[in-house]
Amino acid sequence: MAMRVTVDKDLCIGAGQCVVTAPDVFDQDDDGLVELLTDTPGDGDAEAVRDAAHVCPARVISVEE
């Protein structure tokens, strides 16, 4: 089963840790809030996505595996 990622942009505080941790999956918009580049990252990004969810101070990243 493939990994599926969702984010709650309304609760994002713009810390940017997700972008630093998994830049192929997350970005920030002009307001500094999270943007999801893909909701089904490949196996090569799986560990980085899990780490990003863990380090997010607002806990807005959800990962389903």
Backbone as CSV, one residue per row, in Angstrom:
resi,resn,N_x,N_y,N_z,CA_x,CA_y,CA_z,C_x,C_y,C_z
1,MET,0.844,-1.191,0.000,0.000,0.000,0.000,0.884,1.247,0.000
2,ALA,0.514,2.208,-0.781,1.294,3.439,-0.906,1.005,4.387,0.257
3,MET,1.993,5.191,0.567,1.846,6.212,1.590,0.948,7.324,1.061
4,ARG,0.092,7.843,1.944,-0.761,8.977,1.593,-0.561,10.048,2.653
5,VAL,-0.343,11.276,2.188,-0.047,12.394,3.087,-1.136,13.456,2.945
6,THR,-1.562,13.994,4.074,-2.487,15.125,4.072,-1.926,16.179,5.034
7,VAL,-2.299,17.421,4.798,-1.899,18.511,5.681,-3.118,19.374,5.998
8,ASP,-3.118,19.966,7.177,-4.167,20.894,7.568,-3.577,22.300,7.512
9,LYS,-3.689,22.895,6.342,-3.082,24.206,6.102,-3.647,25.276,7.047
10,ASP,-4.907,25.120,7.466,-5.539,26.093,8.352,-4.846,26.177,9.716
11,LEU,-4.209,25.089,10.132,-3.543,25.056,11.433,-2.032,25.259,11.336
12,CYS,-1.516,25.355,10.119,-0.078,25.522,9.904,0.393,26.847,10.493
13,ILE,1.572,26.806,11.158,2.139,28.023,11.735,3.337,28.525,10.937
14,GLY,3.677,27.838,9.855,4.735,28.303,8.968,6.145,28.098,9.476
15,ALA,6.363,27.105,10.307,7.705,26.862,10.846,8.678,26.400,9.765
16,GLY,8.174,25.714,8.754,9.007,25.310,7.622,9.842,24.065,7.831
17,GLN,9.680,23.399,8.950,10.465,22.189,9.198,10.162,21.092,8.180
18,CYS,8.951,21.047,7.696,8.589,20.038,6.699,9.374,20.234,5.404
19,VAL,9.556,21.478,5.015,10.281,21.796,3.780,11.752,21.423,3.916
20,VAL,12.321,21.696,5.063,13.719,21.352,5.312,13.904,19.838,5.334
21,THR,12.946,19.140,5.919,13.051,17.699,6.110,12.710,16.900,4.859
22,ALA,11.685,17.320,4.118,11.240,16.586,2.924,10.906,17.568,1.796
23,PRO,11.922,18.196,1.200,11.689,19.244,0.201,11.044,18.767,-1.100
24,ASP,11.073,17.473,-1.373,10.423,16.953,-2.576,8.921,16.763,-2.381
25,VAL,8.475,16.858,-1.135,7.062,16.613,-0.823,6.359,17.875,-0.326
26,PHE,7.093,18.734,0.387,6.496,19.929,0.984,7.162,21.202,0.476
27,ASP,6.375,22.258,0.406,6.869,23.595,0.078,6.074,24.573,0.930
28,GLN,6.390,25.852,0.804,5.635,26.885,1.506,5.112,27.885,0.490
29,ASP,3.873,28.353,0.717,3.291,29.344,-0.180,3.824,30.732,0.167
30,ASP,3.313,31.746,-0.488,3.787,33.112,-0.281,3.577,33.612,1.147
31,ASP,2.636,32.999,1.866,2.379,33.371,3.257,3.196,32.526,4.229
32,GLY,4.004,31.600,3.700,4.829,30.749,4.549,4.141,29.500,5.045
33,LEU,2.940,29.231,4.533,2.183,28.062,4.986,2.479,26.856,4.100
34,VAL,2.299,25.694,4.672,2.633,24.441,3.996,1.848,24.259,2.693
35,GLU,2.560,23.759,1.688,1.948,23.326,0.434,2.423,21.909,0.185
36,LEU,1.498,21.043,-0.117,1.807,19.650,-0.396,2.079,19.508,-1.887
37,LEU,3.289,19.083,-2.245,3.653,18.927,-3.653,3.132,17.624,-4.227
38,THR,3.019,16.603,-3.391,2.430,15.326,-3.784,1.831,14.666,-2.559
39,ASP,0.649,14.088,-2.702,0.040,13.419,-1.549,0.361,11.925,-1.527
40,THR,1.090,11.454,-2.550,1.511,10.055,-2.598,3.006,9.983,-2.924
41,PRO,3.846,10.325,-1.961,5.290,10.320,-2.208,5.803,8.911,-2.462
42,GLY,6.904,8.829,-3.181,7.516,7.547,-3.469,8.232,6.969,-2.263
43,ASP,8.636,5.719,-2.397,9.320,5.035,-1.303,10.578,5.772,-0.855
44,GLY,11.239,6.429,-1.786,12.463,7.146,-1.457,12.242,8.335,-0.536
45,ASP,11.021,8.850,-0.484,10.701,9.998,0.377,9.979,9.587,1.656
46,ALA,9.659,8.320,1.805,8.824,7.866,2.923,9.420,8.215,4.286
47,GLU,10.689,7.932,4.482,11.300,8.203,5.784,11.338,9.707,6.069
48,ALA,11.645,10.503,5.057,11.678,11.958,5.232,10.293,12.499,5.571
49,VAL,9.247,11.954,4.957,7.878,12.393,5.245,7.500,12.051,6.682
50,ARG,7.846,10.843,7.122,7.577,10.467,8.515,8.309,11.413,9.472
51,ASP,9.558,11.730,9.145,10.329,12.656,9.978,9.689,14.042,9.991
52,ALA,9.221,14.504,8.837,8.581,15.819,8.751,7.333,15.875,9.620
53,ALA,6.540,14.815,9.586,5.336,14.767,10.420,5.718,14.822,11.899
54,HIS,6.801,14.159,12.240,7.250,14.108,13.630,7.769,15.470,14.123
55,VAL,8.495,16.195,13.267,9.097,17.462,13.709,8.169,18.667,13.556
56,CYS,7.034,18.503,12.908,6.106,19.621,12.718,5.577,20.094,14.077
57,PRO,5.879,21.338,14.471,5.441,21.807,15.781,3.928,21.967,15.901
58,ALA,3.241,22.166,14.787,1.781,22.326,14.831,1.047,21.011,14.585
59,ARG,1.793,19.957,14.263,1.227,18.629,14.019,0.134,18.651,12.942
60,VAL,0.425,19.308,11.821,-0.579,19.431,10.757,-0.408,18.392,9.657
61,ILE,0.627,17.549,9.750,0.891,16.549,8.719,0.382,15.195,9.195
62,SER,-0.441,14.561,8.382,-0.937,13.220,8.660,-0.408,12.266,7.620
63,VAL,0.050,11.103,8.070,0.602,10.098,7.176,-0.172,8.799,7.369
64,GLU,-0.675,8.272,6.268,-1.340,6.967,6.274,-0.505,6.009,5.453
65,GLU,-0.268,4.824,6.017,0.518,3.825,5.294,-0.233,2.530,5.190
